[in-house]
Amino acid sequence: MDLDVYMEQLEGFAQVNSNELVCLLDKALYGVKQGSRQWNKKMHEVLTKLGLTQTYSNTSLYIYM
């Protein structure tokens, strides 16, 4: 992810002072604000490696030349 994102401990997490602990996310999760952007970046990376080119008029459209 581009930014550090922290979340509260899950309910039932058994550890001393668990109310004071937070988790640093390594990957974008569904529902996180940056989740769709991270998915789009990964999809763009994979499609361009396969030889597809993104069009200028519609950035969600890829063509194989």
GROMACS elastic network, one bead per residue, 0.5 to 0.9 nm:
[ bonds ]
;  ai    aj funct       b0    kb
    1     4     6  0.70444   500
    1     5     6  0.81637   500
    1    25     6  0.83859   500
    1    26     6  0.71094   500
    1    27     6  0.62498   500
    1    28     6  0.64153   500
    1    34     6  0.77942   500
    1    35     6  0.88046   500
    1    38     6  0.70168   500
    2    34     6  0.85727   500
    2    38     6  0.86619   500
    3    34     6  0.89830   500
    4    24     6  0.69723   500
    4    25     6  0.73052   500
    4    26     6  0.84846   500
    5    23     6  0.83366   500
    5    24     6  0.58895   500
    5    25     6  0.57109   500
    5    26     6  0.83515   500
    5    28     6  0.88613   500
    6    22     6  0.62542   500
    6    23     6  0.53461   500
    6    25     6  0.60368   500
    7    10     6  0.86576   500
    7    22     6  0.55713   500
    7    23     6  0.52489   500
    7    24     6  0.66716   500
    7    25     6  0.74221   500
    8    11     6  0.89945   500
    8    19     6  0.81004   500
    8    20     6  0.86440   500
    8    21     6  0.69923   500
    8    23     6  0.63185   500
    9    12     6  0.85086   500
    9    13     6  0.66021   500
    9    18     6  0.69742   500
    9    19     6  0.73263   500
    9    20     6  0.86411   500
    9    21     6  0.64313   500
    9    22     6  0.55055   500
    9    23     6  0.64942   500
   10    13     6  0.57233   500
   11    14     6  0.87296   500
   13    18     6  0.70112   500
   14    18     6  0.71249   500
   15    18     6  0.53662   500
   16    19     6  0.84112   500
   17    20     6  0.56885   500
   17    21     6  0.71372   500
   18    21     6  0.52199   500
   18    22     6  0.82336   500
   19    22     6  0.81815   500
   25    28     6  0.71265   500
   25    29     6  0.83119   500
   27    35     6  0.86657   500
   27    38     6  0.88258   500
   28    31     6  0.86054   500
   28    32     6  0.65253   500
   28    33     6  0.86499   500
   28    34     6  0.66952   500
   28    35     6  0.50091   500
   28    36     6  0.84738   500
   28    38     6  0.67343   500
   28    39     6  0.83092   500
   29    32     6  0.55552   500
   29    33     6  0.88331   500
   29    34     6  0.83775   500
   29    35     6  0.57980   500
   30    33     6  0.85062   500
   30    34     6  0.89855   500
   30    35     6  0.58637   500
   30    36     6  0.80022   500
   31    34     6  0.83581   500
   31    35     6  0.65922   500
   31    36     6  0.85926   500
   32    35     6  0.51282   500
   32    36     6  0.81314   500
   33    36     6  0.72841   500
   33    37     6  0.82339   500
   34    37     6  0.52786   500
   34    38     6  0.61444   500
   34    39     6  0.86485   500
   35    38     6  0.52577   500
   35    39     6  0.62308   500
   35    40     6  0.86812   500
   36    39     6  0.50252   500
   36    40     6  0.61364   500
   36    41     6  0.86467   500
   37    40     6  0.50418   500
   37    41     6  0.61902   500
   37    42     6  0.86739   500
   38    41     6  0.51125   500
   38    42     6  0.62644   500
   38    43     6  0.86140   500
   39    42     6  0.52222   500
   39    43     6  0.61267   500
   39    44     6  0.85812   500
   40    43     6  0.50677   500
   40    44     6  0.60364   500
   40    45     6  0.85243   500
   41    44     6  0.51673   500
   41    45     6  0.61986   500
   41    46     6  0.87743   500
   42    45     6  0.50689   500
   42    46     6  0.62869   500
   42    47     6  0.86611   500
   43    46     6  0.52020   500
   43    47     6  0.60901   500
   43    48     6  0.85402   500
   44    47     6  0.52368   500
   44    48     6  0.60649   500
   44    49     6  0.85140   500
   44    54     6  0.82733   500
   45    48     6  0.54492   500
   45    49     6  0.62584   500
   45    50     6  0.88101   500
   46    49     6  0.51828   500
   46    50     6  0.63896   500
   46    51     6  0.89875   500
   47    50     6  0.50899   500
   47    51     6  0.66326   500
   47    52     6  0.55987   500
   47    53     6  0.77906   500
   47    54     6  0.87821   500
   47    62     6  0.78314   500
   48    51     6  0.50693   500
   48    53     6  0.61750   500
   48    54     6  0.79310   500
   48    62     6  0.86771   500
   49    52     6  0.73634   500
   50    64     6  0.87957   500
   51    63     6  0.86534   500
   51    64     6  0.64347   500
   51    65     6  0.76579   500
   52    62     6  0.58100   500
   52    63     6  0.52779   500
   52    65     6  0.69050   500
   53    61     6  0.84180   500
   53    62     6  0.52127   500
   53    63     6  0.52586   500
   53    64     6  0.62737   500
   53    65     6  0.74159   500
   54    58     6  0.78387   500
   54    59     6  0.59614   500
   54    60     6  0.72377   500
   54    61     6  0.59657   500
   54    63     6  0.65031   500
   55    58     6  0.56302   500
   55    59     6  0.57041   500
   55    60     6  0.77651   500
   55    61     6  0.58955   500
   55    62     6  0.59629   500
   55    63     6  0.71744   500
   56    59     6  0.60807   500
   56    61     6  0.87080   500
   57    61     6  0.84684   500
   58    61     6  0.55235   500
   58    62     6  0.85134   500
   59    62     6  0.75858   500
